[in-house]
C-alpha cells in the first residue's frame, strides 16, 4: 500500500480501520461481514451504531434529525433532495461541477434560482453577497469543492430550509450543524469506501410536496425502515462505523480540525513561498481538504512527477477541469504525508 495517498476519492482511510475491516471480512461473529444478513441482529447493531455516531459527531442527537445510510452515492441525492423538497422553487449556489449536476436534476421538478455562481472564473472562488428568495422551498449549497479546491468558510443564516452536499468535508471541521435541515455526503472521502451515502435530515421538513414520491426515492420510507427498506451497502456501512469510532477515539471533530488546519497551513505556505508553484483557488476560499495548484514551469513537469512518485506519493494529479495538481488531505492523511510532499516541492526548487 502506498504510504502517502493524496487521492480525491475513493481516498485514504485510517490504518486501524483497514485492520478491523480486513479481520471482519474473514470473521465477523463466525461469518464474513460480506455475507451476513442485513436483517441479522449483528448488522442491525452496526447500522444503529453508525447512525448514532454520525448524529453524535454533528451534535444533532435528540434534535429532530435522523441519519440514513443509503446507496446511490451523493449523485442520487441531487435527485432525491429535489424529489422530496421542491414544490415550486428552489435556490442553489453554484460553486462547481457538483453544484451544476445538482441544479440539472432539480430543474426536473420545478423552478431553480441560481442565486450566484463562480463559473466566470472557472469556480476558483466562493460567491458572496447574494440573496436567497424567501419563498424558496430550500437553499442548496456545496460546502467543499474537490475539483476546484474551494470551501465555504462561513455558513450564513437563511430563512428557508438549508440543504448541503458535504461529501468532501463532513466530519472535518466544527460548524453549527443545526443550521442545516438536510446534509448528504458520499462515504468515500472521510468515512469509508465507495458505496454508501450518509443523509442527515430534519424530519419536520418532509411531507410537504404534493407529488407522489416513488418508495425508493422517498426519505420518509427510508426513515420508517431505519435504512433497511432494501438491502443496504453492508460493508461500506460497517467501515463507516469503524471510521466514526476512530474519529471519536481520537478526539472527535474538534481534534481532527486542528490537525486538518495544520496540514492545510503546511501545504499552502509552501505553495505561496515556492516560486515554482501557484495556487488555483482564491486565498480566502481555499479548501482545507483539497489544495489545488499548478506548476509555473511546464518544462519541470516530468521531473516533478517522477520525484513525487518516487517519494511514495499517490493521486496528486489535478482534475482535467483545472489541470496541475490536487493534494487531497482528508481526515486520515497524516501531517507527515503532507511534509513529504512539501519536501519534494522544495527539492524541485533546489534542482531548478
C-alpha positions as CSV (number, residue, x, y, z in Angstrom):
1,X,0.0,0.0,0.0
2,X,1.3,3.4,-0.9
3,X,2.2,5.5,2.2
4,X,1.1,8.9,1.0
5,X,-2.3,8.8,-0.6
6,X,-3.5,12.2,-1.8
7,X,-6.3,10.7,-4.0
8,X,-9.5,12.8,-4.1
9,X,-11.6,9.7,-3.6
10,X,-12.1,6.9,-3.0
11,X,-9.4,8.0,-0.6
12,X,-7.2,7.2,2.4
13,X,-8.7,5.6,5.5
14,X,-7.1,5.1,8.9
15,X,-4.8,2.1,9.2
16,X,-6.7,0.9,12.3
17,X,-9.9,0.8,10.3
18,X,-8.3,-1.2,7.5
19,X,-7.1,-3.8,10.0
20,X,-10.5,-4.2,11.7
21,X,-12.3,-4.2,8.4
22,X,-9.9,-6.8,7.0
23,X,-10.4,-9.0,10.0
24,X,-14.2,-8.8,9.7
25,X,-14.1,-9.9,6.1
26,X,-12.6,-13.2,7.4
27,X,-14.6,-13.4,10.6
28,X,-17.5,-11.3,11.9
29,X,-19.2,-13.4,14.6
30,X,-18.4,-16.6,12.7
31,X,-19.4,-15.3,9.3
32,X,-17.8,-12.8,7.0
33,X,-19.1,-9.2,7.1
34,X,-19.6,-9.7,3.4
35,X,-22.1,-12.5,3.8
36,X,-24.1,-11.7,6.9
37,X,-27.8,-10.9,6.6
38,X,-28.6,-7.2,6.8
39,X,-31.6,-8.3,8.9
40,X,-29.4,-10.0,11.4
41,X,-29.1,-8.6,14.9
42,X,-25.3,-8.2,14.4
43,X,-25.7,-5.9,11.4
44,X,-28.7,-4.1,12.8
45,X,-26.4,-3.2,15.7
46,X,-23.8,-1.9,13.2
47,X,-26.3,0.3,11.4
48,X,-27.7,1.7,14.7
49,X,-24.2,2.5,15.9
50,X,-23.2,4.1,12.7
51,X,-26.3,6.3,12.7
52,X,-25.9,7.2,16.4
53,X,-22.2,8.1,15.9
54,X,-23.0,10.3,12.9
55,X,-25.6,12.3,14.8
56,X,-23.3,12.5,17.9
57,X,-20.3,13.9,16.0
58,X,-22.6,16.5,14.4
59,X,-24.2,17.5,17.7
60,X,-27.6,16.6,16.4
61,X,-28.7,13.8,18.8
62,X,-32.2,14.3,20.1
63,X,-32.7,17.4,18.0
64,X,-35.3,16.1,15.5
65,X,-32.8,14.6,13.0
66,X,-32.5,11.2,11.5
67,X,-29.3,9.6,10.0
68,X,-29.7,7.3,7.0
69,X,-27.1,5.2,5.2
70,X,-28.3,4.6,1.6
71,X,-26.8,3.6,-1.7
72,X,-26.6,5.6,-4.9
73,X,-23.9,8.0,-3.9
74,X,-24.2,11.7,-3.5
75,X,-25.3,12.0,-7.1
76,X,-28.5,10.2,-6.2
77,X,-29.1,12.9,-3.6
78,X,-29.1,15.5,-6.3
79,X,-32.3,13.9,-7.4
80,X,-33.8,12.9,-4.0
81,X,-33.5,16.3,-2.4
82,X,-35.5,17.9,-5.2
83,X,-38.0,15.0,-5.4
84,X,-38.7,15.3,-1.6
85,X,-38.5,19.1,-1.1
86,X,-39.1,21.0,-4.3
87,X,-42.7,22.0,-4.7
88,X,-42.4,25.2,-6.7
89,X,-39.0,26.9,-6.5
90,X,-35.6,26.2,-5.0
91,X,-32.4,28.3,-4.7
92,X,-28.9,27.0,-5.5
93,X,-25.4,28.4,-5.1
94,X,-23.3,27.2,-8.0
95,X,-19.7,26.7,-6.9
96,X,-18.6,23.9,-9.3
97,X,-19.2,20.7,-11.1
98,X,-21.3,19.0,-8.4
99,X,-23.5,22.1,-7.9
100,X,-24.1,22.1,-11.7
101,X,-25.2,18.5,-11.6
102,X,-27.5,19.1,-8.6
103,X,-29.1,22.1,-10.4
104,X,-29.7,20.0,-13.5
105,X,-31.6,17.3,-11.5
106,X,-33.6,19.9,-9.5
107,X,-34.9,21.6,-12.7
108,X,-36.8,18.4,-13.5
109,X,-39.1,19.2,-10.6
110,X,-39.6,23.0,-10.5
111,X,-38.0,26.4,-10.9
112,X,-34.4,26.7,-9.9
113,X,-33.0,30.1,-9.0
114,X,-29.2,30.2,-9.2
115,X,-28.5,32.9,-6.6
116,X,-24.9,33.2,-7.6
117,X,-22.1,31.4,-9.5
118,X,-18.3,31.5,-9.7
119,X,-18.4,30.0,-13.2
120,X,-17.0,33.2,-14.6
121,X,-13.5,32.3,-13.1
122,X,-13.7,28.6,-13.5
123,X,-15.1,28.2,-10.0
124,X,-11.9,29.3,-8.2
125,X,-13.8,31.3,-5.6
126,X,-17.0,31.2,-3.4
127,X,-19.6,33.9,-4.4
128,X,-20.6,36.2,-1.6
129,X,-23.2,38.9,-1.0
130,X,-26.1,37.0,-2.7
131,X,-29.7,37.0,-1.7
132,X,-31.8,33.8,-1.2
133,X,-35.5,34.3,-2.2
134,X,-37.7,34.0,0.9
135,X,-40.3,32.0,-1.0
136,X,-37.8,29.2,-1.9
137,X,-38.6,25.7,-0.8
138,X,-35.0,25.3,0.2
139,X,-31.5,26.6,-0.4
140,X,-28.8,24.2,-1.6
141,X,-25.0,24.7,-1.2
142,X,-21.9,22.5,-1.7
143,X,-19.6,23.1,1.3
144,X,-16.4,21.9,-0.3
145,X,-15.4,21.6,-4.0
146,X,-13.0,18.8,-4.6
147,X,-12.2,19.6,-8.2
148,X,-11.5,23.4,-7.8
149,X,-10.2,23.4,-4.2
150,X,-12.7,25.9,-2.7
151,X,-14.6,25.7,0.6
152,X,-17.4,27.7,2.2
153,X,-15.9,29.1,5.4
154,X,-18.9,30.7,7.0
155,X,-22.5,29.3,6.6
156,X,-24.9,32.2,6.6
157,X,-28.3,32.1,8.3
158,X,-31.1,31.8,5.8
159,X,-34.9,31.9,6.3
160,X,-35.6,28.8,4.3
161,X,-34.5,25.1,4.8
162,X,-30.8,24.7,4.1
163,X,-29.5,21.7,2.2
164,X,-25.8,20.9,1.9
165,X,-23.8,18.5,-0.1
166,X,-21.0,17.9,2.4
167,X,-19.4,14.9,0.7
168,X,-15.8,16.0,0.8
169,X,-15.5,17.8,4.1
170,X,-18.0,16.2,6.5
171,X,-16.6,15.5,10.0
172,X,-13.5,17.6,9.1
173,X,-14.3,20.8,10.9
174,X,-16.6,22.3,13.5
175,X,-19.8,24.0,12.3
176,X,-23.2,24.7,13.8
177,X,-24.7,21.7,12.1
178,X,-28.2,22.6,13.4
179,X,-28.2,25.4,10.8
180,X,-28.7,22.6,8.2
181,X,-32.0,20.9,7.5
182,X,-30.5,18.2,5.3
183,X,-26.9,17.1,4.9
184,X,-25.7,14.4,2.5
185,X,-22.3,13.0,1.9
186,X,-20.8,10.1,-0.1
187,X,-18.8,7.9,2.3
188,X,-15.7,7.7,0.1
189,X,-13.9,10.9,1.4
190,X,-13.9,11.0,5.2
191,X,-16.0,7.9,6.2
192,X,-15.5,4.7,4.3
193,X,-15.3,3.1,0.9
194,X,-17.5,4.0,-2.1
195,X,-21.0,2.6,-2.0
196,X,-22.7,4.2,1.0
197,X,-24.1,7.7,1.4
198,X,-24.9,9.4,4.7
199,X,-28.0,11.6,4.8
200,X,-28.8,13.5,8.0
201,X,-32.2,15.1,7.8
202,X,-34.6,17.1,10.0
203,X,-37.8,15.2,9.9
204,X,-40.1,18.2,10.0
205,X,-39.1,19.4,6.5
206,X,-40.6,16.3,4.9
207,X,-44.1,15.5,3.7
208,X,-44.7,19.0,2.2
209,X,-44.7,18.3,-1.6
210,X,-47.8,17.4,-3.4
211,X,-46.3,14.9,-5.8
212,X,-46.3,11.1,-5.3
213,X,-42.7,10.1,-4.5
214,X,-41.6,6.6,-5.5
215,X,-40.8,4.4,-2.5
216,X,-37.1,4.1,-3.1
217,X,-36.7,7.8,-3.5
218,X,-38.8,8.8,-0.5
219,X,-36.8,9.8,2.6
220,X,-39.8,9.0,4.8
221,X,-39.8,5.5,3.5
222,X,-36.1,5.0,4.5
223,X,-36.6,6.7,7.9
224,X,-39.6,4.4,8.6
225,X,-37.4,1.3,7.8
226,X,-34.2,2.6,9.5
227,X,-32.3,2.5,6.3
228,X,-33.4,-1.1,5.7
229,X,-36.1,-0.7,3.1
230,X,-33.9,-2.5,0.7
231,X,-30.6,-4.3,1.3
232,X,-28.2,-1.6,2.4
233,X,-24.5,-1.4,1.4
234,X,-23.4,-3.6,4.3
235,X,-19.6,-3.4,4.1
236,X,-19.4,0.3,3.4
237,X,-21.7,1.0,6.3
238,X,-19.6,-1.2,8.6
239,X,-16.3,0.6,7.5
240,X,-18.1,3.9,8.0
241,X,-19.0,2.9,11.5
242,X,-15.4,1.9,12.2
243,X,-14.2,5.3,10.9
244,X,-16.6,7.2,13.0
245,X,-15.4,5.1,16.0
246,X,-11.8,6.0,15.1
247,X,-12.8,9.7,15.0
248,X,-14.4,9.5,18.4
249,X,-11.4,7.7,19.9
250,X,-9.1,10.5,18.6
251,X,-11.0,13.4,20.0
252,X,-13.8,13.9,17.5
253,X,-14.3,16.8,15.1
254,X,-12.5,19.4,17.4
255,X,-9.3,17.4,17.5
256,X,-9.3,16.5,13.8
257,X,-10.0,20.1,12.8
258,X,-6.7,21.2,14.5
259,X,-4.8,18.5,12.5
260,X,-6.5,19.5,9.3
261,X,-5.7,23.2,9.8
262,X,-2.1,22.3,10.4
263,X,-1.9,20.2,7.2
264,X,-3.6,23.0,5.2
265,X,-1.2,25.6,6.5
266,X,1.8,23.5,5.7
267,X,0.9,22.9,2.1
268,X,-0.4,26.4,1.4
269,X,2.6,28.1,3.0
270,X,4.8,26.1,0.6
271,X,2.7,26.9,-2.4
272,X,2.9,30.6,-1.6
273,X,6.6,30.6,-0.8
274,X,7.9,28.5,-3.6
275,X,8.2,30.4,-6.9
276,X,7.7,27.2,-8.9
277,X,4.1,26.8,-7.8
278,X,0.9,28.8,-7.8
279,X,-2.4,28.2,-6.0
280,X,-5.6,27.9,-8.1
281,X,-8.3,28.9,-5.6
282,X,-8.8,32.3,-4.1
283,X,-6.8,32.6,-0.9
284,X,-9.8,33.4,1.3
285,X,-11.8,30.4,-0.1
286,X,-9.0,27.7,-0.1
287,X,-10.2,24.3,0.9
288,X,-8.6,22.5,3.8
289,X,-9.5,19.2,2.2
290,X,-8.3,19.7,-1.4
291,X,-5.3,22.0,-2.2
292,X,-5.2,22.8,-5.9
293,X,-2.1,24.3,-7.5
294,X,-0.2,24.5,-10.8
295,X,3.5,24.3,-11.8
296,X,4.7,27.6,-13.2
297,X,7.3,26.0,-15.5
298,X,5.8,23.3,-17.7
299,X,9.4,22.1,-18.6
300,X,9.7,20.8,-15.0
301,X,6.5,18.7,-15.1
302,X,8.1,15.3,-15.9
303,X,10.8,15.9,-13.3
304,X,8.3,16.8,-10.6
305,X,6.0,13.9,-11.5
306,X,8.9,11.4,-11.2
307,X,10.0,13.0,-7.9
308,X,6.7,12.7,-6.1
309,X,6.1,9.2,-7.4
310,X,9.5,8.1,-6.2
311,X,8.7,9.6,-2.8
312,X,5.7,7.2,-2.5
313,X,3.1,9.8,-3.2
314,X,-0.1,8.7,-5.0
315,X,-3.1,10.6,-6.5
316,X,-1.6,14.0,-6.9
317,X,-2.7,14.8,-10.4
318,X,-5.3,17.6,-10.7
319,X,-8.7,17.2,-12.3
320,X,-8.9,17.8,-16.0
321,X,-11.1,20.9,-15.4
322,X,-8.3,22.6,-13.6
323,X,-5.1,20.7,-14.5
324,X,-2.0,20.9,-12.4
325,X,-2.1,19.2,-9.1
326,X,-4.5,18.4,-6.3
327,X,-3.4,17.4,-2.8
328,X,-6.5,15.9,-1.1
329,X,-5.9,15.9,2.7
330,X,-8.8,14.1,4.2
331,X,-9.0,13.2,7.9
332,X,-6.9,10.1,7.8
333,X,-4.0,11.6,5.9
334,X,-1.1,12.3,8.3
335,X,0.8,15.6,8.5
336,X,3.9,13.5,7.8
337,X,2.5,12.8,4.3
338,X,2.0,16.5,3.7
339,X,5.5,17.1,4.9
340,X,6.8,14.6,2.4
341,X,5.1,16.4,-0.5
342,X,6.4,19.8,0.8
343,X,9.9,18.2,0.9
344,X,9.6,17.2,-2.8
345,X,8.4,20.6,-3.8
346,X,11.4,22.2,-2.0
347,X,13.8,19.7,-3.6
348,X,12.4,20.6,-7.0
349,X,13.1,24.3,-6.3
350,X,16.7,23.4,-5.4
351,X,17.1,21.5,-8.7
352,X,15.5,24.1,-10.9
